[in-house]
């Protein structure tokens, strides 16, 4: 999530099983989209998926700056 839109991200205390987001109330920010990905292979699967997304974006030139 972009820091300008969600300046506070709290790691939940239950063994790090998620996040709580605190968007700036009434703060000006640029709209954004957030995505959640589920994987079954743990950390390796998350890293592999992130690498595939980045590689595909670079290959196709579909990179948002």
PQR file with spaces between the fields and no chain letter, atoms N, CA, C, O and H, PARSE charges and radii, in Angstrom:
ATOM       1  N    UNK     1       0.827   -1.160    0.000 -0.4000 1.5000
ATOM       2  CA   UNK     1       0.000    0.000    0.000 -0.0000 2.0000
ATOM       3  C    UNK     1       0.889    1.246    0.000  0.5500 1.7000
ATOM       4  O    UNK     1       1.934    1.263    0.650 -0.5500 1.4000
ATOM       5  N    UNK     2       0.484    2.264   -0.712 -0.4000 1.5000
ATOM       6  CA   UNK     2       1.303    3.475   -0.754 -0.0000 2.0000
ATOM       7  C    UNK     2       1.302    4.207    0.585  0.5500 1.7000
ATOM       8  O    UNK     2       0.254    4.381    1.206 -0.5500 1.4000
ATOM       9  H    UNK     2      -0.365    2.250   -1.241  0.4000 1.0000
ATOM      10  N    UNK     3       2.459    4.622    1.014 -0.4000 1.5000
ATOM      11  CA   UNK     3       2.606    5.305    2.292 -0.0000 2.0000
ATOM      12  C    UNK     3       1.790    6.589    2.333  0.5500 1.7000
ATOM      13  O    UNK     3       1.281    6.963    3.390 -0.5500 1.4000
ATOM      14  H    UNK     3       3.310    4.481    0.509  0.4000 1.0000
ATOM      15  N    UNK     4       1.659    7.263    1.206 -0.4000 1.5000
ATOM      16  CA   UNK     4       0.902    8.511    1.206 -0.0000 2.0000
ATOM      17  C    UNK     4      -0.575    8.284    1.514  0.5500 1.7000
ATOM      18  O    UNK     4      -1.245    9.190    2.011 -0.5500 1.4000
ATOM      19  H    UNK     4       2.072    6.959    0.348  0.4000 1.0000
ATOM      20  N    UNK     5      -1.094    7.091    1.228 -0.4000 1.5000
ATOM      21  CA   UNK     5      -2.506    6.815    1.479 -0.0000 2.0000
ATOM      22  C    UNK     5      -2.734    6.064    2.783  0.5500 1.7000
ATOM      23  O    UNK     5      -3.759    6.251    3.439 -0.5500 1.4000
ATOM      24  H    UNK     5      -0.550    6.355    0.825  0.4000 1.0000
ATOM      25  N    UNK     6      -1.792    5.225    3.158 -0.4000 1.5000
ATOM      26  CA   UNK     6      -1.913    4.431    4.379 -0.0000 2.0000
ATOM      27  C    UNK     6      -0.613    4.593    5.164  0.5500 1.7000
ATOM      28  O    UNK     6       0.267    3.737    5.079 -0.5500 1.4000
ATOM      29  H    UNK     6      -0.960    5.073    2.625  0.4000 1.0000
ATOM      30  N    UNK     7      -0.479    5.687    5.932 -0.4000 1.5000
ATOM      31  CA   UNK     7       0.790    5.977    6.582 -0.0000 2.0000
ATOM      32  C    UNK     7       1.117    5.073    7.766  0.5500 1.7000
ATOM      33  O    UNK     7       2.274    5.007    8.181 -0.5500 1.4000
ATOM      34  H    UNK     7      -1.193    6.383    6.002  0.4000 1.0000
ATOM      35  N    UNK     8       0.120    4.370    8.322 -0.4000 1.5000
ATOM      36  CA   UNK     8       0.376    3.516    9.480 -0.0000 2.0000
ATOM      37  C    UNK     8      -0.093    2.100    9.159  0.5500 1.7000
ATOM      38  O    UNK     8      -1.259    1.887    8.828 -0.5500 1.4000
ATOM      39  H    UNK     8      -0.820    4.424    7.984  0.4000 1.0000
ATOM      40  N    UNK     9       0.820    1.133    9.258 -0.4000 1.5000
ATOM      41  CA   UNK     9       0.510   -0.280    9.074 -0.0000 2.0000
ATOM      42  C    UNK     9       0.960   -0.992   10.341  0.5500 1.7000
ATOM      43  O    UNK     9       2.142   -0.968   10.685 -0.5500 1.4000
ATOM      44  H    UNK     9       1.768    1.306    9.526  0.4000 1.0000
ATOM      45  N    UNK    10       0.026   -1.623   11.031 -0.4000 1.5000
ATOM      46  CA   UNK    10       0.327   -2.290   12.301 -0.0000 2.0000
ATOM      47  C    UNK    10       0.329   -3.797   12.091  0.5500 1.7000
ATOM      48  O    UNK    10      -0.640   -4.356   11.577 -0.5500 1.4000
ATOM      49  H    UNK    10      -0.934   -1.643   10.752  0.4000 1.0000
ATOM      50  N    UNK    11       1.424   -4.461   12.490 -0.4000 1.5000
ATOM      51  CA   UNK    11       1.485   -5.912   12.462 -0.0000 2.0000
ATOM      52  C    UNK    11       0.648   -6.445   13.623  0.5500 1.7000
ATOM      53  O    UNK    11       0.842   -6.042   14.770 -0.5500 1.4000
ATOM      54  H    UNK    11       2.211   -4.007   12.908  0.4000 1.0000
ATOM      55  N    UNK    12      -0.277   -7.347   13.326 -0.4000 1.5000
ATOM      56  CA   UNK    12      -1.156   -7.863   14.374 -0.0000 2.0000
ATOM      57  C    UNK    12      -0.383   -8.762   15.333  0.5500 1.7000
ATOM      58  O    UNK    12       0.552   -9.449   14.922 -0.5500 1.4000
ATOM      59  H    UNK    12      -0.435   -7.675   12.395  0.4000 1.0000
ATOM      60  N    UNK    13      -0.765   -8.760   16.604 -0.4000 1.5000
ATOM      61  CA   UNK    13       0.017   -9.444   17.625 -0.0000 2.0000
ATOM      62  C    UNK    13      -0.106  -10.969   17.652  0.5500 1.7000
ATOM      63  O    UNK    13       0.636  -11.610   18.396 -0.5500 1.4000
ATOM      64  H    UNK    13      -1.524   -8.202   16.939  0.4000 1.0000
ATOM      65  N    UNK    14      -0.982  -11.559   16.901 -0.4000 1.5000
ATOM      66  CA   UNK    14      -1.207  -13.002   16.960 -0.0000 2.0000
ATOM      67  C    UNK    14      -0.214  -13.757   16.094  0.5500 1.7000
ATOM      68  O    UNK    14      -0.593  -14.369   15.095 -0.5500 1.4000
ATOM      69  H    UNK    14      -1.585  -11.038   16.297  0.4000 1.0000
ATOM      70  N    UNK    15       1.050  -13.713   16.473 -0.4000 1.5000
ATOM      71  CA   UNK    15       2.077  -14.430   15.716 -0.0000 2.0000
ATOM      72  C    UNK    15       2.343  -13.817   14.362  0.5500 1.7000
ATOM      73  O    UNK    15       2.804  -14.507   13.453 -0.5500 1.4000
ATOM      74  H    UNK    15       1.357  -13.216   17.284  0.4000 1.0000
ATOM      75  N    UNK    16       2.058  -12.523   14.204 -0.4000 1.5000
ATOM      76  CA   UNK    16       2.302  -11.872   12.919 -0.0000 2.0000
ATOM      77  C    UNK    16       1.393  -12.376   11.818  0.5500 1.7000
ATOM      78  O    UNK    16       1.826  -12.511   10.673 -0.5500 1.4000
ATOM      79  H    UNK    16       1.683  -11.962   14.942  0.4000 1.0000
ATOM      80  N    UNK    17       0.141  -12.655   12.142 -0.4000 1.5000
ATOM      81  CA   UNK    17      -0.797  -13.231   11.176 -0.0000 2.0000
ATOM      82  C    UNK    17      -1.637  -12.178   10.479  0.5500 1.7000
ATOM      83  O    UNK    17      -2.836  -12.383   10.288 -0.5500 1.4000
ATOM      84  H    UNK    17      -0.211  -12.545   13.072  0.4000 1.0000
ATOM      85  N    UNK    18      -1.054  -11.077   10.101 -0.4000 1.5000
ATOM      86  CA   UNK    18      -1.810  -10.091    9.350 -0.0000 2.0000
ATOM      87  C    UNK    18      -1.452   -8.669    9.726  0.5500 1.7000
ATOM      88  O    UNK    18      -0.590   -8.418   10.568 -0.5500 1.4000
ATOM      89  H    UNK    18      -0.080  -10.910   10.256  0.4000 1.0000
ATOM      90  N    UNK    19      -2.138   -7.751    9.077 -0.4000 1.5000
ATOM      91  CA   UNK    19      -1.875   -6.337    9.253 -0.0000 2.0000
ATOM      92  C    UNK    19      -3.179   -5.598    9.482  0.5500 1.7000
ATOM      93  O    UNK    19      -4.238   -6.029    9.027 -0.5500 1.4000
ATOM      94  H    UNK    19      -2.838   -7.955    8.393  0.4000 1.0000
ATOM      95  N    UNK    20      -3.097   -4.494   10.183 -0.4000 1.5000
ATOM      96  CA   UNK    20      -4.211   -3.578   10.340 -0.0000 2.0000
ATOM      97  C    UNK    20      -3.762   -2.258    9.724  0.5500 1.7000
ATOM      98  O    UNK    20      -2.702   -1.738   10.072 -0.5500 1.4000
ATOM      99  H    UNK    20      -2.237   -4.143   10.553  0.4000 1.0000
ATOM     100  N    UNK    21      -4.556   -1.720    8.818 -0.4000 1.5000
ATOM     101  CA   UNK    21      -4.190   -0.504    8.093 -0.0000 2.0000
ATOM     102  C    UNK    21      -4.936    0.686    8.680  0.5500 1.7000
ATOM     103  O    UNK    21      -6.118    0.592    9.010 -0.5500 1.4000
ATOM     104  H    UNK    21      -5.417   -2.143    8.535  0.4000 1.0000
ATOM     105  N    UNK    22      -4.234    1.801    8.805 -0.4000 1.5000
ATOM     106  CA   UNK    22      -4.815    3.026    9.329 -0.0000 2.0000
ATOM     107  C    UNK    22      -4.637    4.148    8.300  0.5500 1.7000
ATOM     108  O    UNK    22      -3.688    4.928    8.395 -0.5500 1.4000
ATOM     109  H    UNK    22      -3.273    1.877    8.537  0.4000 1.0000
ATOM     110  N    UNK    23      -5.539    4.235    7.322 -0.4000 1.5000
ATOM     111  CA   UNK    23      -5.435    5.336    6.356 -0.0000 2.0000
ATOM     112  C    UNK    23      -5.642    6.673    7.066  0.5500 1.7000
ATOM     113  O    UNK    23      -6.384    6.763    8.044 -0.5500 1.4000
ATOM     114  H    UNK    23      -6.309    3.602    7.244  0.4000 1.0000
ATOM     115  N    UNK    24      -4.989    7.686    6.568 -0.4000 1.5000
ATOM     116  CA   UNK    24      -5.127    9.021    7.169 -0.0000 2.0000
ATOM     117  C    UNK    24      -6.551    9.515    7.031  0.5500 1.7000
ATOM     118  O    UNK    24      -7.026    9.734    5.917 -0.5500 1.4000
ATOM     119  H    UNK    24      -4.386    7.613    5.773  0.4000 1.0000
ATOM     120  N    UNK    25      -7.234    9.692    8.142 -0.4000 1.5000
ATOM     121  CA   UNK    25      -8.620   10.150    8.128 -0.0000 2.0000
ATOM     122  C    UNK    25      -8.686   11.565    7.571  0.5500 1.7000
ATOM     123  O    UNK    25      -8.011   12.467    8.067 -0.5500 1.4000
ATOM     124  H    UNK    25      -6.847    9.513    9.047  0.4000 1.0000
ATOM     125  N    UNK    26      -9.486   11.751    6.557 -0.4000 1.5000
ATOM     126  CA   UNK    26      -9.687   13.034    5.880 -0.0000 2.0000
ATOM     127  C    UNK    26      -8.402   13.612    5.297  0.5500 1.7000
ATOM     128  O    UNK    26      -8.335   14.806    5.008 -0.5500 1.4000
ATOM     129  H    UNK    26     -10.034   11.018    6.154  0.4000 1.0000
ATOM     130  N    UNK    27      -7.399   12.787    5.124 -0.4000 1.5000
ATOM     131  CA   UNK    27      -6.143   13.254    4.529 -0.0000 2.0000
ATOM     132  C    UNK    27      -6.253   13.173    3.009  0.5500 1.7000
ATOM     133  O    UNK    27      -6.884   12.261    2.474 -0.5500 1.4000
ATOM     134  H    UNK    27      -7.453   11.817    5.359  0.4000 1.0000
ATOM     135  N    UNK    28      -5.643   14.122    2.322 -0.4000 1.5000
ATOM     136  CA   UNK    28      -5.632   14.080    0.864 -0.0000 2.0000
ATOM     137  C    UNK    28      -4.635   13.017    0.409  0.5500 1.7000
ATOM     138  O    UNK    28      -3.526   12.926    0.937 -0.5500 1.4000
ATOM     139  H    UNK    28      -5.131   14.863    2.756  0.4000 1.0000
ATOM     140  N    UNK    29      -5.037   12.223   -0.565 -0.4000 1.5000
ATOM     141  CA   UNK    29      -4.139   11.232   -1.133 -0.0000 2.0000
ATOM     142  C    UNK    29      -4.649   10.819   -2.509  0.5500 1.7000
ATOM     143  O    UNK    29      -5.808   11.045   -2.857 -0.5500 1.4000
ATOM     144  H    UNK    29      -5.937   12.297   -0.993  0.4000 1.0000
ATOM     145  N    UNK    30      -3.770   10.220   -3.266 -0.4000 1.5000
ATOM     146  CA   UNK    30      -4.126    9.694   -4.582 -0.0000 2.0000
ATOM     147  C    UNK    30      -4.777    8.328   -4.406  0.5500 1.7000
ATOM     148  O    UNK    30      -4.242    7.487   -3.684 -0.5500 1.4000
ATOM     149  H    UNK    30      -2.828   10.036   -2.983  0.4000 1.0000
ATOM     150  N    UNK    31      -5.921    8.084   -5.050 -0.4000 1.5000
ATOM     151  CA   UNK    31      -6.552    6.776   -4.948 -0.0000 2.0000
ATOM     152  C    UNK    31      -5.599    5.669   -5.412  0.5500 1.7000
ATOM     153  O    UNK    31      -4.731    5.903   -6.252 -0.5500 1.4000
ATOM     154  H    UNK    31      -6.355    8.767   -5.637  0.4000 1.0000
ATOM     155  N    UNK    32      -5.763    4.489   -4.871 -0.4000 1.5000
ATOM     156  CA   UNK    32      -4.901    3.362   -5.217 -0.0000 2.0000
ATOM     157  C    UNK    32      -5.699    2.069   -5.164  0.5500 1.7000
ATOM     158  O    UNK    32      -6.802    2.025   -4.620 -0.5500 1.4000
ATOM     159  H    UNK    32      -6.468    4.298   -4.188  0.4000 1.0000
ATOM     160  N    UNK    33      -5.135    1.041   -5.725 -0.4000 1.5000
ATOM     161  CA   UNK    33      -5.700   -0.307   -5.632 -0.0000 2.0000
ATOM     162  C    UNK    33      -4.728   -1.165   -4.845  0.5500 1.7000
ATOM     163  O    UNK    33      -3.514   -1.049   -5.014 -0.5500 1.4000
ATOM     164  H    UNK    33      -4.239    1.078   -6.167  0.4000 1.0000
ATOM     165  N    UNK    34      -5.248   -2.013   -3.999 -0.4000 1.5000
ATOM     166  CA   UNK    34      -4.424   -2.966   -3.250 -0.0000 2.0000
ATOM     167  C    UNK    34      -4.796   -4.370   -3.671  0.5500 1.7000
ATOM     168  O    UNK    34      -5.941   -4.630   -4.042 -0.5500 1.4000
ATOM     169  H    UNK    34      -6.234   -2.108   -3.862  0.4000 1.0000
ATOM     170  N    UNK    35      -3.854   -5.260   -3.617 -0.4000 1.5000
ATOM     171  CA   UNK    35      -4.080   -6.643   -4.026 -0.0000 2.0000
ATOM     172  C    UNK    35      -3.596   -7.587   -2.940  0.5500 1.7000
ATOM     173  O    UNK    35      -2.576   -7.328   -2.302 -0.5500 1.4000
ATOM     174  H    UNK    35      -2.924   -5.050   -3.315  0.4000 1.0000
ATOM     175  N    UNK    36      -4.310   -8.667   -2.728 -0.4000 1.5000
ATOM     176  CA   UNK    36      -3.909   -9.710   -1.797 -0.0000 2.0000
ATOM     177  C    UNK    36      -3.739  -10.995   -2.600  0.5500 1.7000
ATOM     178  O    UNK    36      -4.622  -11.379   -3.367 -0.5500 1.4000
ATOM     179  H    UNK    36      -5.139   -8.877   -3.247  0.4000 1.0000
ATOM     180  N    UNK    37      -2.609  -11.647   -2.419 -0.4000 1.5000
ATOM     181  CA   UNK    37      -2.331  -12.896   -3.116 -0.0000 2.0000
ATOM     182  C    UNK    37      -2.234  -14.017   -2.099  0.5500 1.7000
ATOM     183  O    UNK    37      -1.585  -13.859   -1.065 -0.5500 1.4000
ATOM     184  H    UNK    37      -1.892  -11.335   -1.796  0.4000 1.0000
ATOM     185  N    UNK    38      -2.859  -15.131   -2.373 -0.4000 1.5000
ATOM     186  CA   UNK    38      -2.768  -16.306   -1.520 -0.0000 2.0000
ATOM     187  C    UNK    38      -1.924  -17.367   -2.212  0.5500 1.7000
ATOM     188  O    UNK    38      -2.077  -17.613   -3.408 -0.5500 1.4000
ATOM     189  H    UNK    38      -3.385  -15.259   -3.214  0.4000 1.0000
ATOM     190  N    UNK    39      -1.049  -17.980   -1.464 -0.4000 1.5000
ATOM     191  CA   UNK    39      -0.204  -19.043   -2.002 -0.0000 2.0000
ATOM     192  C    UNK    39      -0.215  -20.212   -1.023  0.5500 1.7000
ATOM     193  O    UNK    39      -0.567  -20.041    0.145 -0.5500 1.4000
ATOM     194  H    UNK    39      -0.925  -17.780   -0.492  0.4000 1.0000
ATOM     195  N    UNK    40       0.164  -21.382   -1.487 -0.4000 1.5000
ATOM     196  CA   UNK    40       0.204  -22.553   -0.614 -0.0000 2.0000
ATOM     197  C    UNK    40       1.624  -23.025   -0.343  0.5500 1.7000
ATOM     198  O    UNK    40       1.817  -23.970    0.422 -0.5500 1.4000
ATOM     199  H    UNK    40       0.451  -21.521   -2.435  0.4000 1.0000
ATOM     200  N    UNK    41       2.621  -22.394   -0.949 -0.4000 1.5000
ATOM     201  CA   UNK    41       3.989  -22.856   -0.801 -0.0000 2.0000
ATOM     202  C    UNK    41       4.830  -22.033    0.157  0.5500 1.7000
ATOM     203  O    UNK    41       6.057  -22.114    0.106 -0.5500 1.4000
ATOM     204  H    UNK    41       2.464  -21.627   -1.571  0.4000 1.0000
ATOM     205  N    UNK    42       4.212  -21.243    1.029 -0.4000 1.5000
ATOM     206  CA   UNK    42       4.957  -20.473    2.009 -0.0000 2.0000
ATOM     207  C    UNK    42       5.779  -19.347    1.399  0.5500 1.7000
ATOM     208  O    UNK    42       5.452  -18.819    0.336 -0.5500 1.4000
ATOM     209  H    UNK    42       3.215  -21.177    1.070  0.4000 1.0000
ATOM     210  N    UNK    43       6.861  -18.991    2.104 -0.4000 1.5000
ATOM     211  CA   UNK    43       7.696  -17.852    1.707 -0.0000 2.0000
ATOM     212  C    UNK    43       8.272  -18.025    0.308  0.5500 1.7000
ATOM     213  O    UNK    43       8.336  -17.063   -0.458 -0.5500 1.4000
ATOM     214  H    UNK    43       7.127  -19.420    2.967  0.4000 1.0000
ATOM     215  N    UNK    44       8.688  -19.233   -0.029 -0.4000 1.5000
ATOM     216  CA   UNK    44       9.260  -19.457   -1.377 -0.0000 2.0000
ATOM     217  C    UNK    44       8.238  -19.158   -2.470  0.5500 1.7000
ATOM     218  O    UNK    44       8.577  -18.569   -3.496 -0.5500 1.4000
ATOM     219  H    UNK    44       8.636  -20.014    0.593  0.4000 1.0000
ATOM     220  N    UNK    45       6.996  -19.560   -2.250 -0.4000 1.5000
ATOM     221  CA   UNK    45       5.950  -19.313   -3.244 -0.0000 2.0000
ATOM     222  C    UNK    45       5.653  -17.823   -3.365  0.5500 1.7000
ATOM     223  O    UNK    45       5.406  -17.326   -4.464 -0.5500 1.4000
ATOM     224  H    UNK    45       6.721  -20.039   -1.416  0.4000 1.0000
ATOM     225  N    UNK    46       5.676  -17.112   -2.248 -0.4000 1.5000
ATOM     226  CA   UNK    46       5.434  -15.667   -2.279 -0.0000 2.0000
ATOM     227  C    UNK    46       6.529  -14.966   -3.074  0.5500 1.7000
ATOM     228  O    UNK    46       6.245  -14.123   -3.925 -0.5500 1.4000
ATOM     229  H    UNK    46       5.877  -17.516   -1.355  0.4000 1.0000
ATOM     230  N    UNK    47       7.786  -15.321   -2.790 -0.4000 1.5000
ATOM     231  CA   UNK    47       8.908  -14.716   -3.523 -0.0000 2.0000
ATOM     232  C    UNK    47       8.855  -15.062   -5.007  0.5500 1.7000
ATOM     233  O    UNK    47       9.116  -14.209   -5.856 -0.5500 1.4000
ATOM     234  H    UNK    47       8.016  -16.005   -2.099  0.4000 1.0000
ATOM     235  N    UNK    48       8.518  -16.307   -5.321 -0.4000 1.5000
ATOM     236  CA   UNK    48       8.428  -16.721   -6.724 -0.0000 2.0000
ATOM     237  C    UNK    48       7.327  -15.959   -7.453  0.5500 1.7000
ATOM     238  O    UNK    48       7.519  -15.528   -8.590 -0.5500 1.4000
ATOM     239  H    UNK    48       8.306  -17.000   -4.632  0.4000 1.0000
ATOM     240  N    UNK    49       6.173  -15.789   -6.805 -0.4000 1.5000
ATOM     241  CA   UNK    49       5.068  -15.056   -7.425 -0.0000 2.0000
ATOM     242  C    UNK    49       5.442  -13.590   -7.629  0.5500 1.7000
ATOM     243  O    UNK    49       5.182  -13.026   -8.692 -0.5500 1.4000
ATOM     244  H    UNK    49       6.017  -16.139   -5.881  0.4000 1.0000
ATOM     245  N    UNK    50       6.048  -12.972   -6.618 -0.4000 1.5000
ATOM     246  CA   UNK    50       6.472  -11.576   -6.759 -0.0000 2.0000
ATOM     247  C    UNK    50       7.473  -11.397   -7.885  0.5500 1.7000
ATOM     248  O    UNK    50       7.389  -10.434   -8.647 -0.5500 1.4000
ATOM     249  H    UNK    50       6.259  -13.430   -5.754  0.4000 1.0000
ATOM     250  N    UNK    51       8.427  -12.323   -7.994 -0.4000 1.5000
ATOM     251  CA   UNK    51       9.420  -12.256   -9.067 -0.0000 2.0000
ATOM     252  C    UNK    51       8.749  -12.414  -10.426  0.5500 1.7000
ATOM     253  O    UNK    51       9.091  -11.705  -11.372 -0.5500 1.4000
ATOM     254  H    UNK    51       8.496  -13.105   -7.375  0.4000 1.0000
ATOM     255  N    UNK    52       7.791  -13.343  -10.531 -0.4000 1.5000
ATOM     256  CA   UNK    52       7.088  -13.548  -11.810 -0.0000 2.0000
ATOM     257  C    UNK    52       6.317  -12.287  -12.204  0.5500 1.7000
ATOM     258  O    UNK    52       6.346  -11.881  -13.365 -0.5500 1.4000
ATOM     259  H    UNK    52       7.514  -13.920   -9.762  0.4000 1.0000
ATOM     260  N    UNK    53       5.632  -11.670  -11.248 -0.4000 1.5000
ATOM     261  CA   UNK    53       4.875  -10.448  -11.543 -0.0000 2.0000
ATOM     262  C    UNK    53       5.817   -9.344  -12.020  0.5500 1.7000
ATOM     263  O    UNK    53       5.529   -8.669  -13.008 -0.5500 1.4000
ATOM     264  H    UNK    53       5.608  -12.000  -10.305  0.4000 1.0000
ATOM     265  N    UNK    54       6.944   -9.154  -11.324 -0.4000 1.5000
ATOM     266  CA   UNK    54       7.905   -8.112  -11.704 -0.0000 2.0000
ATOM     267  C    UNK    54       8.538   -8.418  -13.052  0.5500 1.7000
ATOM     268  O    UNK    54       8.681   -7.521  -13.883 -0.5500 1.4000
ATOM     269  H    UNK    54       7.178   -9.702  -10.521  0.4000 1.0000
ATOM     270  N    UNK    55       8.921   -9.678  -13.285 -0.4000 1.5000
ATOM     271  CA   UNK    55       9.535  -10.054  -14.561 -0.0000 2.0000
ATOM     272  C    UNK    55       8.563   -9.866  -15.714  0.5500 1.7000
ATOM     273  O    UNK    55       8.944   -9.359  -16.769 -0.5500 1.4000
ATOM     274  H    UNK    55       8.805  -10.407  -12.610  0.4000 1.0000
ATOM     275  N    UNK    56       7.302  -10.272  -15.524 -0.4000 1.5000
ATOM     276  CA   UNK    56       6.289  -10.107  -16.574 -0.0000 2.0000
ATOM     277  C    UNK    56       6.046   -8.632  -16.877  0.5500 1.7000
ATOM     278  O    UNK    56       5.896   -8.250  -18.038 -0.5500 1.4000
ATOM     279  H    UNK    56       6.992  -10.684  -14.668  0.4000 1.0000
ATOM     280  N    UNK    57       6.006   -7.801  -15.828 -0.4000 1.5000
ATOM     281  CA   UNK    57       5.793   -6.369  -16.025 -0.0000 2.0000
ATOM     282  C    UNK    57       6.954   -5.759  -16.797  0.5500 1.7000
ATOM     283  O    UNK    57       6.749   -4.924  -17.678 -0.5500 1.4000
ATOM     284  H    UNK    57       6.128   -8.111  -14.886  0.4000 1.0000
ATOM     285  N    UNK    58       8.169   -6.176  -16.467 -0.4000 1.5000
ATOM     286  CA   UNK    58       9.336   -5.651  -17.170 -0.0000 2.0000
ATOM     287  C    UNK    58       9.357   -6.127  -18.626  0.5500 1.7000
ATOM     288  O    UNK    58       9.667   -5.361  -19.538 -0.5500 1.4000
ATOM     289  H    UNK    58       8.335   -6.854  -15.751  0.4000 1.0000
ATOM     290  N    UNK    59       9.022   -7.404  -18.826 -0.4000 1.5000
ATOM     291  CA   UNK    59       9.027   -7.968  -20.174 -0.0000 2.0000
ATOM     292  C    UNK    59       8.005   -7.288  -21.079  0.5500 1.7000
ATOM     293  O    UNK    59       8.285   -7.020  -22.247 -0.5500 1.4000
ATOM     294  H    UNK    59       8.770   -8.027  -18.086  0.4000 1.0000
ATOM     295  N    UNK    60       6.821   -7.010  -20.538 -0.4000 1.5000
ATOM     296  CA   UNK    60       5.756   -6.426  -21.363 -0.0000 2.0000
ATOM     297  C    UNK    60       5.797   -4.901  -21.385  0.5500 1.7000
ATOM     298  O    UNK    60       5.085   -4.270  -22.167 -0.5500 1.4000
ATOM     299  H    UNK    60       6.593   -7.228  -19.589  0.4000 1.0000
ATOM     300  N    UNK    61       6.632   -4.308  -20.526 -0.4000 1.5000
ATOM     301  CA   UNK    61       6.705   -2.849  -20.456 -0.0000 2.0000
ATOM     302  C    UNK    61       5.545   -2.255  -19.685  0.5500 1.7000
ATOM     303  O    UNK    61       5.319   -1.046  -19.742 -0.5500 1.4000
ATOM     304  H    UNK    61       7.210   -4.821  -19.892  0.4000 1.0000
ATOM     305  N    UNK    62       4.808   -3.083  -18.967 -0.4000 1.5000
ATOM     306  CA   UNK    62       3.651   -2.618  -18.203 -0.0000 2.0000
ATOM     307  C    UNK    62       4.075   -2.321  -16.769  0.5500 1.7000
ATOM     308  O    UNK    62       3.675   -3.011  -15.831 -0.5500 1.4000
ATOM     309  H    UNK    62       4.992   -4.065  -18.922  0.4000 1.0000
ATOM     310  N    UNK    63       4.897   -1.277  -16.617 -0.4000 1.5000
ATOM     311  CA   UNK    63       5.418   -0.899  -15.304 -0.0000 2.0000
ATOM     312  C    UNK    63       4.843    0.458  -14.925  0.5500 1.7000
ATOM     313  O    UNK    63       4.969    1.426  -15.675 -0.5500 1.4000
ATOM     314  H    UNK    63       5.223   -0.716  -17.379  0.4000 1.0000
ATOM     315  N    UNK    64       4.212    0.523  -13.756 -0.4000 1.5000
ATOM     316  CA   UNK    64       3.660    1.789  -13.257 -0.0000 2.0000
ATOM     317  C    UNK    64       4.720    2.496  -12.446  0.5500 1.7000
ATOM     318  O    UNK    64       5.326    1.900  -11.555 -0.5500 1.4000
ATOM     319  H    UNK    64       4.110   -0.263  -13.146  0.4000 1.0000
ATOM     320  N    UNK    65       4.946    3.753  -12.744 -0.4000 1.5000
ATOM     321  CA   UNK    65       5.948    4.525  -11.989 -0.0000 2.0000
ATOM     322  C    UNK    65       5.274    5.653  -11.271  0.5500 1.7000
ATOM     323  O    UNK    65       5.934    6.425  -10.577 -0.5500 1.4000
ATOM     324  H    UNK    65       4.454    4.237  -13.467  0.4000 1.0000
